[in-house]
Amino acid sequence: MKSLRFVLPVVAAALVLASCAAKLPQAEVDAANAAFAGAKTAQAEVLAADSFKAANAANDALQANLNAKDYGKTKALAKALLDASTKATTDAVAGLETAKANVAQLGTDIAAEIPAVQKNLAKAIAKKAKLDTKAMKAAVAAAPKALADAQALTDVVASETALKALKDSLDGYKAALETAGFKD
């Protein structure tokens, strides 16, 4: 009986403490994780790198909190991840629209630049310029196909990257030809 007087208050205190312990806010964690997955799907890592970096840091903080089972801050961390992931997704959508506009502009610019470079290259070849016209001729001859291939890519980011590389290449040939005195 004496032991019951001692054990009963200890058990009651343990139950009170257990019921006061923070519980995992599963709904908030699930929503935050879904938003982070959405940011990844939207290619935020590429199209909105800074925003994605913030979302990734928020995800790391939430995962560390969940692993530590310290659920007191979990709701706030989940909200931070949700907000950062939503911003990353929004920024990625805007980045995608910018990339699409860049692809269209690059395509137009390159299509106009190819004939000009070909014309100046033909002048350089005719005058036997001291340039590596053979390599230039091959690269410029391949440019229309490279343009078409880059525009046909379904990944807008890859298309933009390929078009930028092609534009840089043509700009280099154009500059070399102009430096040698062959320009329109």
TIRO-2110 file (N, C-alpha, C; in Angstrom, 1 decimal):
// TIRO-2110
0.8, -1.2, 0.0, N, 1, A
0.0, 0.0, 0.0, CA, 1, A
0.9, 1.3, 0.0, C, 1, A
2.0, 1.2, 0.8, N, 2, A
2.8, 2.4, 0.8, CA, 2, A
3.5, 2.6, -0.6, C, 2, A
3.8, 1.5, -1.2, N, 3, A
4.4, 1.6, -2.5, CA, 3, A
3.4, 2.2, -3.5, C, 3, A
2.1, 1.9, -3.4, N, 4, A
1.1, 2.4, -4.2, CA, 4, A
1.0, 3.9, -4.1, C, 4, A
1.2, 4.4, -2.9, N, 5, A
1.1, 5.9, -2.7, CA, 5, A
2.3, 6.5, -3.4, C, 5, A
3.4, 5.9, -3.5, N, 6, A
4.5, 6.4, -4.2, CA, 6, A
4.4, 6.3, -5.8, C, 6, A
4.0, 5.1, -6.2, N, 7, A
3.9, 4.8, -7.6, CA, 7, A
2.8, 5.5, -8.3, C, 7, A
1.7, 5.6, -7.7, N, 8, A
0.5, 6.3, -8.3, CA, 8, A
0.8, 7.7, -8.7, C, 8, A
1.4, 8.6, -7.8, N, 9, A
1.7, 9.9, -8.3, CA, 9, A
2.8, 10.0, -9.4, C, 9, A
3.7, 9.1, -9.3, N, 10, A
4.8, 9.0, -10.4, CA, 10, A
4.2, 8.7, -11.7, C, 10, A
3.3, 7.7, -11.7, N, 11, A
2.6, 7.3, -13.0, CA, 11, A
1.7, 8.5, -13.5, C, 11, A
1.0, 9.1, -12.6, N, 12, A
0.1, 10.2, -13.0, CA, 12, A
1.0, 11.4, -13.6, C, 12, A
2.1, 11.7, -12.9, N, 13, A
3.0, 12.7, -13.4, CA, 13, A
3.5, 12.4, -14.8, C, 13, A
3.9, 11.1, -15.0, N, 14, A
4.4, 10.6, -16.3, CA, 14, A
3.3, 10.8, -17.4, C, 14, A
2.1, 10.4, -17.1, N, 15, A
1.0, 10.6, -18.0, CA, 15, A
0.8, 12.0, -18.4, C, 15, A
0.8, 12.9, -17.4, N, 16, A
0.6, 14.3, -17.7, CA, 16, A
1.7, 14.8, -18.6, C, 16, A
3.0, 14.5, -18.3, N, 17, A
4.1, 14.9, -19.1, CA, 17, A
4.0, 14.4, -20.5, C, 17, A
3.6, 13.1, -20.7, N, 18, A
3.5, 12.5, -22.0, CA, 18, A
2.4, 13.2, -22.8, C, 18, A
1.3, 13.6, -22.2, N, 19, A
0.2, 14.2, -22.9, CA, 19, A
0.6, 15.6, -23.3, C, 19, A
1.5, 16.2, -22.6, N, 20, A
1.9, 17.6, -22.9, CA, 20, A
3.0, 17.6, -24.0, C, 20, A
3.7, 16.5, -24.3, N, 21, A
4.7, 16.5, -25.3, CA, 21, A
4.2, 16.9, -26.7, C, 21, A
5.0, 17.6, -27.4, N, 22, A
4.5, 18.1, -28.7, CA, 22, A
4.3, 16.9, -29.6, C, 22, A
3.3, 17.0, -30.4, N, 23, A
2.9, 15.9, -31.3, CA, 23, A
3.3, 16.3, -32.8, C, 23, A
3.6, 15.4, -33.6, N, 24, A
4.0, 15.6, -34.9, CA, 24, A
2.8, 16.2, -35.7, C, 24, A
3.0, 17.4, -36.3, N, 25, A
1.9, 18.0, -37.1, CA, 25, A
2.0, 17.4, -38.5, C, 25, A
1.5, 16.2, -38.6, N, 26, A
1.7, 15.4, -39.9, CA, 26, A
1.1, 16.1, -41.1, C, 26, A
-0.1, 16.8, -41.0, N, 27, A
-0.7, 17.4, -42.1, CA, 27, A
0.2, 18.6, -42.6, C, 27, A
0.8, 19.3, -41.7, N, 28, A
1.7, 20.4, -42.1, CA, 28, A
3.0, 19.9, -42.8, C, 28, A
3.5, 18.8, -42.2, N, 29, A
4.7, 18.2, -42.8, CA, 29, A
4.4, 17.7, -44.2, C, 29, A
3.3, 17.0, -44.3, N, 30, A
3.0, 16.5, -45.6, CA, 30, A
2.8, 17.6, -46.7, C, 30, A
2.1, 18.6, -46.3, N, 31, A
1.9, 19.8, -47.2, CA, 31, A
3.2, 20.4, -47.6, C, 31, A
4.1, 20.6, -46.7, N, 32, A
5.4, 21.1, -46.9, CA, 32, A
6.2, 20.2, -47.9, C, 32, A
6.2, 18.9, -47.6, N, 33, A
6.9, 18.0, -48.4, CA, 33, A
6.4, 18.0, -49.8, C, 33, A
5.1, 18.1, -50.0, N, 34, A
4.4, 18.1, -51.3, CA, 34, A
4.8, 19.4, -52.0, C, 34, A
4.9, 20.5, -51.4, N, 35, A
5.3, 21.7, -52.0, CA, 35, A
6.7, 21.7, -52.4, C, 35, A
7.6, 21.1, -51.6, N, 36, A
9.0, 20.9, -52.0, CA, 36, A
9.2, 20.0, -53.2, C, 36, A
8.4, 18.9, -53.3, N, 37, A
8.4, 18.1, -54.4, CA, 37, A
7.9, 18.8, -55.7, C, 37, A
6.9, 19.7, -55.5, N, 38, A
6.4, 20.5, -56.6, CA, 38, A
7.5, 21.4, -57.1, C, 38, A
8.3, 22.0, -56.2, N, 39, A
9.4, 22.9, -56.6, CA, 39, A
10.4, 22.1, -57.5, C, 39, A
10.7, 20.9, -57.0, N, 40, A
11.6, 20.1, -57.8, CA, 40, A
11.1, 19.8, -59.2, C, 40, A
9.8, 19.4, -59.2, N, 41, A
9.2, 19.1, -60.5, CA, 41, A
9.2, 20.3, -61.5, C, 41, A
9.0, 21.5, -60.9, N, 42, A
9.0, 22.7, -61.7, CA, 42, A
10.4, 23.1, -62.1, C, 42, A
11.4, 22.3, -61.8, N, 43, A
12.8, 22.6, -62.2, CA, 43, A
13.3, 23.9, -61.5, C, 43, A
12.8, 24.1, -60.3, N, 44, A
13.2, 25.3, -59.6, CA, 44, A
14.7, 25.4, -59.3, C, 44, A
15.4, 24.2, -59.2, N, 45, A
16.8, 24.1, -59.0, CA, 45, A
17.6, 24.8, -60.1, C, 45, A
17.0, 24.7, -61.3, N, 46, A
17.7, 25.3, -62.5, CA, 46, A
17.1, 26.7, -62.8, C, 46, A
15.8, 26.8, -62.8, N, 47, A
15.1, 28.0, -63.2, CA, 47, A
15.0, 29.1, -62.2, C, 47, A
15.1, 28.7, -60.9, N, 48, A
15.0, 29.7, -59.8, CA, 48, A
16.0, 29.2, -58.7, C, 48, A
17.3, 29.2, -59.0, N, 49, A
18.3, 28.6, -58.2, CA, 49, A
18.3, 29.2, -56.8, C, 49, A
18.2, 30.6, -56.7, N, 50, A
18.3, 31.2, -55.3, CA, 50, A
17.1, 30.8, -54.5, C, 50, A
15.9, 30.8, -55.1, N, 51, A
14.7, 30.5, -54.3, CA, 51, A
14.8, 29.0, -53.9, C, 51, A
15.2, 28.2, -54.9, N, 52, A
15.3, 26.7, -54.5, CA, 52, A
16.3, 26.5, -53.4, C, 52, A
17.4, 27.2, -53.4, N, 53, A
18.4, 27.1, -52.4, CA, 53, A
17.8, 27.3, -51.0, C, 53, A
17.0, 28.4, -50.9, N, 54, A
16.3, 28.7, -49.7, CA, 54, A
15.3, 27.6, -49.3, C, 54, A
14.6, 27.0, -50.3, N, 55, A
13.7, 25.9, -50.0, CA, 55, A
14.4, 24.7, -49.6, C, 55, A
15.6, 24.4, -50.2, N, 56, A
16.4, 23.3, -49.8, CA, 56, A
16.9, 23.4, -48.4, C, 56, A
17.3, 24.6, -48.0, N, 57, A
17.8, 24.8, -46.6, CA, 57, A
16.6, 24.6, -45.6, C, 57, A
15.4, 25.1, -46.0, N, 58, A
14.3, 24.9, -45.1, CA, 58, A
13.9, 23.4, -45.0, C, 58, A
14.1, 22.7, -46.1, N, 59, A
13.8, 21.2, -46.1, CA, 59, A
14.8, 20.5, -45.2, C, 59, A
16.1, 20.9, -45.3, N, 60, A
17.1, 20.3, -44.5, CA, 60, A
16.8, 20.6, -43.0, C, 60, A
16.4, 21.8, -42.7, N, 61, A
16.1, 22.1, -41.3, CA, 61, A
14.9, 21.3, -40.8, C, 61, A
13.9, 21.1, -41.6, N, 62, A
12.7, 20.3, -41.2, CA, 62, A
13.1, 18.9, -41.0, C, 62, A
13.9, 18.3, -42.0, N, 63, A
14.3, 16.9, -41.9, CA, 63, A
15.1, 16.7, -40.6, C, 63, A
16.0, 17.6, -40.3, N, 64, A
16.8, 17.5, -39.1, CA, 64, A
15.9, 17.5, -37.9, C, 64, A
14.9, 18.4, -37.9, N, 65, A
14.0, 18.4, -36.7, CA, 65, A
13.2, 17.1, -36.6, C, 65, A
12.8, 16.6, -37.7, N, 66, A
12.0, 15.3, -37.7, CA, 66, A
12.9, 14.2, -37.2, C, 66, A
14.1, 14.2, -37.6, N, 67, A
15.0, 13.1, -37.2, CA, 67, A
15.3, 13.2, -35.7, C, 67, A
15.3, 14.4, -35.2, N, 68, A
15.6, 14.6, -33.8, CA, 68, A
14.3, 14.4, -32.9, C, 68, A
13.2, 14.3, -33.6, N, 69, A
11.9, 14.0, -32.9, CA, 69, A
11.6, 15.1, -31.9, C, 69, A
12.0, 16.3, -32.3, N, 70, A
11.8, 17.5, -31.4, CA, 70, A
10.6, 18.3, -32.1, C, 70, A
9.4, 17.9, -31.9, N, 71, A
8.3, 18.4, -32.6, CA, 71, A
7.8, 19.7, -32.2, C, 71, A
8.4, 20.3, -31.2, N, 72, A
8.0, 21.7, -30.8, CA, 72, A
8.1, 22.7, -31.9, C, 72, A
9.1, 22.6, -32.7, N, 73, A
9.3, 23.6, -33.8, CA, 73, A
8.9, 23.1, -35.2, C, 73, A
8.4, 21.9, -35.2, N, 74, A
8.1, 21.3, -36.5, CA, 74, A
7.1, 22.0, -37.3, C, 74, A
6.0, 22.5, -36.7, N, 75, A
5.0, 23.3, -37.4, CA, 75, A
5.6, 24.5, -38.0, C, 75, A
6.4, 25.2, -37.3, N, 76, A
7.0, 26.5, -37.9, CA, 76, A
8.0, 26.1, -39.0, C, 76, A
8.7, 25.1, -38.8, N, 77, A
9.7, 24.7, -39.9, CA, 77, A
8.9, 24.2, -41.1, C, 77, A
7.8, 23.5, -40.9, N, 78, A
7.0, 23.0, -42.1, CA, 78, A
6.4, 24.2, -42.8, C, 78, A
6.0, 25.2, -42.1, N, 79, A
5.5, 26.4, -42.7, CA, 79, A
6.5, 27.1, -43.5, C, 79, A
7.7, 27.2, -42.9, N, 80, A
8.9, 27.9, -43.6, CA, 80, A
9.2, 27.1, -44.9, C, 80, A
9.2, 25.8, -44.9, N, 81, A
9.4, 25.0, -46.1, CA, 81, A
8.3, 25.2, -47.1, C, 81, A
7.1, 25.2, -46.6, N, 82, A
5.9, 25.4, -47.5, CA, 82, A
6.1, 26.8, -48.2, C, 82, A
6.4, 27.8, -47.5, N, 83, A
6.5, 29.2, -48.0, CA, 83, A
7.7, 29.2, -49.0, C, 83, A
8.8, 28.7, -48.6, N, 84, A
10.0, 28.8, -49.5, CA, 84, A
9.8, 27.9, -50.8, C, 84, A
9.1, 26.8, -50.6, N, 85, A
8.9, 25.9, -51.8, CA, 85, A
7.9, 26.6, -52.8, C, 85, A
6.9, 27.2, -52.2, N, 86, A
5.9, 27.9, -53.0, CA, 86, A
6.6, 29.1, -53.8, C, 86, A
7.4, 29.8, -53.1, N, 87, A
8.2, 30.9, -53.8, CA, 87, A
9.1, 30.3, -54.9, C, 87, A
9.7, 29.2, -54.6, N, 88, A
10.6, 28.6, -55.6, CA, 88, A
9.8, 28.1, -56.8, C, 88, A
8.7, 27.6, -56.6, N, 89, A
7.8, 27.1, -57.7, CA, 89, A
7.3, 28.3, -58.5, C, 89, A
6.9, 29.4, -57.9, N, 90, A
6.5, 30.6, -58.6, CA, 90, A
7.6, 31.2, -59.4, C, 90, A
8.8, 31.3, -58.8, N, 91, A
9.9, 31.8, -59.5, CA, 91, A
10.3, 30.9, -60.6, C, 91, A
10.2, 29.6, -60.5, N, 92, A
10.5, 28.7, -61.6, CA, 92, A
9.6, 28.8, -62.7, C, 92, A
8.3, 29.0, -62.5, N, 93, A
7.3, 29.3, -63.5, CA, 93, A
7.7, 30.6, -64.3, C, 93, A
8.1, 31.6, -63.5, N, 94, A
8.5, 32.8, -64.2, CA, 94, A
9.8, 32.6, -65.0, C, 94, A
10.7, 31.9, -64.4, N, 95, A
12.0, 31.5, -65.1, CA, 95, A
11.8, 30.8, -66.3, C, 95, A
10.8, 29.9, -66.3, N, 96, A
10.5, 29.1, -67.5, CA, 96, A
9.9, 30.0, -68.6, C, 96, A
9.1, 31.0, -68.3, N, 97, A
8.6, 31.9, -69.3, CA, 97, A
9.7, 32.8, -69.8, C, 97, A
10.6, 33.2, -69.0, N, 98, A
11.8, 33.9, -69.4, CA, 98, A
12.7, 33.1, -70.4, C, 98, A
12.9, 31.8, -70.0, N, 99, A
13.7, 30.9, -70.9, CA, 99, A
13.0, 30.7, -72.2, C, 99, A
11.7, 30.6, -72.2, N, 100, A
10.9, 30.4, -73.5, CA, 100, A
11.1, 31.7, -74.4, C, 100, A
11.0, 32.8, -73.8, N, 101, A
11.2, 34.1, -74.5, CA, 101, A
12.7, 34.2, -75.0, C, 101, A
13.6, 33.8, -74.2, N, 102, A
15.0, 33.8, -74.6, CA, 102, A
15.2, 32.8, -75.8, C, 102, A
14.6, 31.7, -75.8, N, 103, A
14.8, 30.7, -76.9, CA, 103, A
14.2, 31.3, -78.2, C, 103, A
13.1, 31.9, -78.1, N, 104, A
12.5, 32.5, -79.3, CA, 104, A
13.4, 33.6, -79.8, C, 104, A
13.9, 34.5, -78.9, N, 105, A
14.8, 35.6, -79.4, CA, 105, A
16.1, 35.1, -79.9, C, 105, A
16.7, 34.1, -79.3, N, 106, A
17.9, 33.5, -79.7, CA, 106, A
17.7, 32.9, -81.1, C, 106, A
16.6, 32.2, -81.3, N, 107, A
16.3, 31.5, -82.6, CA, 107, A
16.3, 32.6, -83.7, C, 107, A
15.6, 33.7, -83.4, N, 108, A
15.5, 34.8, -84.4, CA, 108, A
16.8, 35.4, -84.7, C, 108, A
17.6, 35.7, -83.6, N, 109, A
18.9, 36.3, -83.8, CA, 109, A
19.9, 35.4, -84.6, C, 109, A
19.9, 34.1, -84.2, N, 110, A
20.8, 33.2, -84.9, CA, 110, A
20.4, 33.0, -86.4, C, 110, A
19.1, 32.9, -86.6, N, 111, A
18.6, 32.7, -88.0, CA, 111, A
19.1, 33.9, -88.9, C, 111, A
19.1, 35.1, -88.3, N, 112, A
19.5, 36.3, -89.0, CA, 112, A
21.0, 36.4, -89.1, C, 112, A
21.7, 35.9, -88.1, N, 113, A
23.2, 36.0, -88.1, CA, 113, A
23.9, 35.0, -89.0, C, 113, A
23.3, 33.8, -89.2, N, 114, A
23.9, 32.8, -90.1, CA, 114, A
24.2, 33.3, -91.5, C, 114, A
23.2, 33.9, -92.2, N, 115, A
23.6, 34.3, -93.6, CA, 115, A
24.6, 35.4, -93.6, C, 115, A
24.6, 36.3, -92.6, N, 116, A
25.6, 37.4, -92.5, CA, 116, A
27.0, 36.8, -92.3, C, 116, A
27.1, 35.8, -91.5, N, 117, A
28.4, 35.2, -91.3, CA, 117, A
28.9, 34.4, -92.5, C, 117, A
27.9, 33.7, -93.1, N, 118, A
28.2, 33.0, -94.4, CA, 118, A
28.7, 33.9, -95.5, C, 118, A
28.1, 35.1, -95.6, N, 119, A
28.5, 36.1, -96.6, CA, 119, A
29.9, 36.6, -96.4, C, 119, A
30.2, 36.9, -95.1, N, 120, A
31.5, 37.4, -94.8, CA, 120, A
32.6, 36.3, -94.9, C, 120, A
32.2, 35.1, -94.6, N, 121, A
33.1, 34.0, -94.7, CA, 121, A
33.4, 33.7, -96.2, C, 121, A
32.4, 33.8, -97.0, N, 122, A
32.6, 33.6, -98.5, CA, 122, A
33.6, 34.7, -99.0, C, 122, A
33.5, 35.9, -98.5, N, 123, A
34.5, 37.0, -98.9, CA, 123, A
35.9, 36.6, -98.4, C, 123, A
36.0, 36.1, -97.2, N, 124, A
37.3, 35.7, -96.7, CA, 124, A
37.9, 34.6, -97.4, C, 124, A
37.1, 33.6, -97.8, N, 125, A
37.6, 32.5, -98.6, CA, 125, A
38.1, 32.9, -100.0, C, 125, A
37.3, 33.8, -100.6, N, 126, A
37.6, 34.3, -101.9, CA, 126, A
38.9, 35.1, -101.9, C, 126, A
39.2, 35.8, -100.8, N, 127, A
40.4, 36.6, -100.8, CA, 127, A
41.5, 35.9, -100.1, C, 127, A
41.3, 34.6, -99.8, N, 128, A
42.3, 33.7, -99.1, CA, 128, A
42.8, 34.4, -97.9, C, 128, A
41.9, 34.7, -97.0, N, 129, A
42.3, 35.4, -95.7, CA, 129, A
43.1, 34.4, -94.9, C, 129, A
43.9, 35.0, -94.0, N, 130, A
44.7, 34.3, -93.1, CA, 130, A
44.0, 33.9, -91.9, C, 130, A
42.9, 33.2, -92.1, N, 131, A
42.0, 32.7, -91.0, CA, 131, A
41.8, 31.2, -91.3, C, 131, A
41.4, 30.5, -90.2, N, 132, A
41.1, 29.1, -90.4, CA, 132, A
39.7, 29.0, -91.0, C, 132, A
39.6, 29.3, -92.3, N, 133, A
38.3, 29.4, -92.9, CA, 133, A
37.7, 28.0, -93.1, C, 133, A
38.5, 27.0, -93.2, N, 134, A
38.0, 25.6, -93.4, CA, 134, A
37.2, 25.2, -92.2, C, 134, A
37.7, 25.4, -91.0, N, 135, A
37.0, 25.1, -89.7, CA, 135, A
35.7, 26.0, -89.6, C, 135, A
35.9, 27.2, -89.9, N, 136, A
34.7, 28.2, -89.9, CA, 136, A
33.6, 27.7, -90.8, C, 136, A
34.1, 27.4, -92.1, N, 137, A
33.1, 27.0, -93.1, CA, 137, A
32.3, 25.8, -92.6, C, 137, A
33.0, 24.8, -92.0, N, 138, A
32.3, 23.6, -91.6, CA, 138, A
31.3, 23.9, -90.4, C, 138, A
31.8, 24.8, -89.5, N, 139, A
30.9, 25.1, -88.4, CA, 139, A
29.7, 25.9, -88.8, C, 139, A
29.9, 26.9, -89.7, N, 140, A
28.8, 27.7, -90.2, CA, 140, A
27.9, 26.9, -91.0, C, 140, A
28.4, 26.0, -91.8, N, 141, A
27.5, 25.1, -92.6, CA, 141, A
26.6, 24.3, -91.7, C, 141, A
27.2, 23.9, -90.6, N, 142, A
26.4, 23.0, -89.6, CA, 142, A
25.4, 23.8, -88.8, C, 142, A
25.6, 25.2, -88.8, N, 143, A
24.8, 26.0, -87.9, CA, 143, A
23.3, 25.9, -88.1, C, 143, A
22.7, 25.9, -89.3, N, 144, A
21.3, 25.7, -89.5, CA, 144, A
20.7, 24.5, -88.9, C, 144, A
21.5, 23.4, -89.0, N, 145, A
21.0, 22.1, -88.4, CA, 145, A
21.1, 22.2, -86.9, C, 145, A
22.2, 22.8, -86.4, N, 146, A
22.3, 23.0, -85.0, CA, 146, A
21.2, 23.8, -84.4, C, 146, A
20.8, 24.9, -85.2, N, 147, A
19.7, 25.7, -84.8, CA, 147, A
18.4, 24.9, -84.7, C, 147, A
18.1, 24.2, -85.8, N, 148, A
16.9, 23.4, -85.8, CA, 148, A
16.9, 22.3, -84.7, C, 148, A
18.0, 21.7, -84.4, N, 149, A
18.1, 20.7, -83.4, CA, 149, A
17.8, 21.3, -82.0, C, 149, A
18.4, 22.5, -81.8, N, 150, A
18.3, 23.1, -80.5, CA, 150, A
16.8, 23.6, -80.3, C, 150, A
16.2, 24.1, -81.3, N, 151, A
14.8, 24.5, -81.2, CA, 151, A
13.8, 23.3, -81.1, C, 151, A
14.3, 22.1, -81.5, N, 152, A
13.4, 21.0, -81.4, CA, 152, A
13.4, 20.3, -80.0, C, 152, A
14.4, 20.7, -79.2, N, 153, A
14.5, 20.1, -77.9, CA, 153, A
13.2, 20.4, -77.1, C, 153, A
12.7, 19.4, -76.4, N, 154, A
11.5, 19.7, -75.5, CA, 154, A
11.9, 20.3, -74.2, C, 154, A
13.1, 20.2, -73.8, N, 155, A
13.5, 20.8, -72.5, CA, 155, A
13.9, 22.2, -72.8, C, 155, A
13.2, 23.2, -72.4, N, 156, A
13.4, 24.6, -72.7, CA, 156, A
14.8, 25.0, -72.2, C, 156, A
15.2, 24.6, -71.0, N, 157, A
16.5, 25.0, -70.5, CA, 157, A
17.6, 24.4, -71.4, C, 157, A
17.5, 23.2, -71.8, N, 158, A
18.5, 22.6, -72.7, CA, 158, A
18.5, 23.3, -74.0, C, 158, A
17.4, 23.7, -74.5, N, 159, A
17.3, 24.4, -75.8, CA, 159, A
18.0, 25.8, -75.6, C, 159, A
17.7, 26.5, -74.5, N, 160, A
18.3, 27.8, -74.3, CA, 160, A
19.8, 27.6, -74.2, C, 160, A
20.3, 26.6, -73.5, N, 161, A
21.7, 26.4, -73.4, CA, 161, A
22.4, 26.1, -74.7, C, 161, A
21.8, 25.3, -75.5, N, 162, A
22.3, 25.0, -76.9, CA, 162, A
22.3, 26.2, -77.8, C, 162, A
21.3, 27.0, -77.7, N, 163, A
21.2, 28.1, -78.6, CA, 163, A
22.2, 29.2, -78.1, C, 163, A
22.4, 29.4, -76.8, N, 164, A
23.4, 30.3, -76.4, CA, 164, A
24.8, 29.9, -76.9, C, 164, A
25.1, 28.6, -76.8, N, 165, A
26.4, 28.1, -77.3, CA, 165, A
26.6, 28.4, -78.8, C, 165, A
25.5, 28.1, -79.5, N, 166, A
25.6, 28.3, -81.0, CA, 166, A
25.7, 29.8, -81.3, C, 166, A
25.0, 30.7, -80.6, N, 167, A
25.1, 32.1, -80.8, CA, 167, A
26.5, 32.6, -80.4, C, 167, A
27.1, 32.1, -79.3, N, 168, A
28.4, 32.5, -78.9, CA, 168, A
29.4, 32.1, -80.0, C, 168, A
29.2, 30.9, -80.6, N, 169, A
30.1, 30.4, -81.6, CA, 169, A
30.0, 31.3, -82.8, C, 169, A
28.8, 31.6, -83.3, N, 170, A
28.7, 32.5, -84.5, CA, 170, A
29.2, 33.9, -84.2, C, 170, A
29.0, 34.4, -83.0, N, 171, A
29.5, 35.7, -82.6, CA, 171, A
31.1, 35.7, -82.7, C, 171, A
31.7, 34.6, -82.3, N, 172, A
33.1, 34.5, -82.4, CA, 172, A
33.6, 34.5, -83.8, C, 172, A
32.9, 33.7, -84.7, N, 173, A
33.3, 33.7, -86.1, CA, 173, A
33.1, 35.1, -86.7, C, 173, A
32.0, 35.7, -86.4, N, 174, A
31.7, 37.0, -86.9, CA, 174, A
32.8, 38.0, -86.5, C, 174, A
33.2, 38.0, -85.2, N, 175, A
34.2, 38.9, -84.7, CA, 175, A
35.5, 38.7, -85.4, C, 175, A
35.9, 37.4, -85.6, N, 176, A
37.2, 37.1, -86.2, CA, 176, A
37.2, 37.6, -87.6, C, 176, A
36.1, 37.4, -88.3, N, 177, A
36.0, 37.9, -89.7, CA, 177, A
36.0, 39.4, -89.8, C, 177, A
35.3, 40.1, -88.9, N, 178, A
35.3, 41.5, -88.9, CA, 178, A
36.7, 42.1, -88.5, C, 178, A
37.4, 41.4, -87.6, N, 179, A
38.8, 41.8, -87.3, CA, 179, A
39.7, 41.7, -88.5, C, 179, A
39.5, 40.7, -89.3, N, 180, A
40.3, 40.5, -90.5, CA, 180, A
39.8, 41.4, -91.6, C, 180, A
38.8, 42.2, -91.4, N, 181, A
38.3, 43.2, -92.4, CA, 181, A
37.2, 42.7, -93.3, C, 181, A
36.5, 41.6, -92.9, N, 182, A
35.4, 41.1, -93.7, CA, 182, A
34.1, 41.3, -92.9, C, 182, A
33.4, 42.4, -93.3, N, 183, A
32.1, 42.7, -92.6, CA, 183, A
31.2, 43.4, -93.6, C, 183, A
30.0, 43.4, -93.3, N, 184, A
29.0, 44.0, -94.2, CA, 184, A
29.1, 45.5, -94.2, C, 184, A
END
